[in-house]
Amino acid sequence: MSRNLNPLYGKQNKGGRFMGKKDEYQFDYLDDNRRFADQINGALFNGRQIVKPDELEPDEPQIVSTGEKSETGSVKTIVDKVRIWKGKRLHILVVENQNYVDYQMVLRNMLSESIGYRKQWRRKKRAHREKRDLKDRDEYLSGMKKGEKFAPIITLVVYFGTDGAWDGAKCLYDLLDIDEDLKEYVTNYRLNLYDCHEHDTFEEYKTGLRQVFEIVRYVEDEEKLQEIMEGNREAYSRIDSETRDMLEVVANFRIPDRYRVIEEGEERYDMCNAFEKIRIKGYEEGIEKGIRILVQAYQELGVPQEVIMAKCAEKYEITEESARKYVEACCV
């Protein structure tokens, strides 16, 4: 089914993309520590609950200037969602959401992480300056103590594109025109990339992210979506409002307001009911359009109306009474 025609899908521009603030929605969606932890655990640890929501603390967003200018003349920036993970050791977790394949993504991540480490070093340098605890010339010029450690930065790129799998570089070597003999002297950098198009199931996710990935993955396969919803009707019949908004901006998949229910004071949306009713409506509209074309063709050939009804009932596998209603409506 074309997403440009399905009433479940939102308003699109000429390029087929939803005209909204995608980056802001995706950024805000991960404000919830449950979802942030779920994203990390699902993508990096195959669903094992390594990162706990209560171990996460917000850190200031990672902002990187691209050096390019937007249509308004302002310099474009990239903003990543950042959390400090206080697990066994301190880590900095960064999630970068992508709606399109950015062929310089490897360079972006390298720059972002370098800036992150540089920021840690500046904090250490400032703290040492206040304490005056650097012992010798080397430590003083370095702005840090010998053997001092930094918190590792783990960046996860999550690809939400609906146009197919990620086909860009996944490591620095993919971007370099380099002889094999020289590779050992060039440090490689590898993306931690999660592309839902490389997966068939998403049971490793415990929040609304599972529904988001399932729909992004199968948005063009109506039969598969129906199968998924039927198999997890409990979740799909009570989609939370934030996940509903997320689906709209990343997959152009809109659940109409009339399918809203209030559950324990919170807004929920019955996607199963919405999908089934609109699917039936689309099917009926398709039959009506097909019958209209068929009726016009038979009428031009002088075929009797009763014969046309029988032909329509046979072709579209509907009852003679239904065929009569369709044909009579077309003949008005």
Beta strands, then each sheet from edge to edge (+ up, - down):
strand 1: 56-58
strand 2: 62-69
strand 3: 75-86
strand 4: 90-98
strand 5: 153-159
strand 6: 192-195
strand 7: 239-240
strand 8: 260-263
strand 9: 266-269
sheet 1: 1+ 3- 2+
sheet 2: 1+ 3- 4+ 5+ 6+
sheet 3: 7+ 9- 8+
end
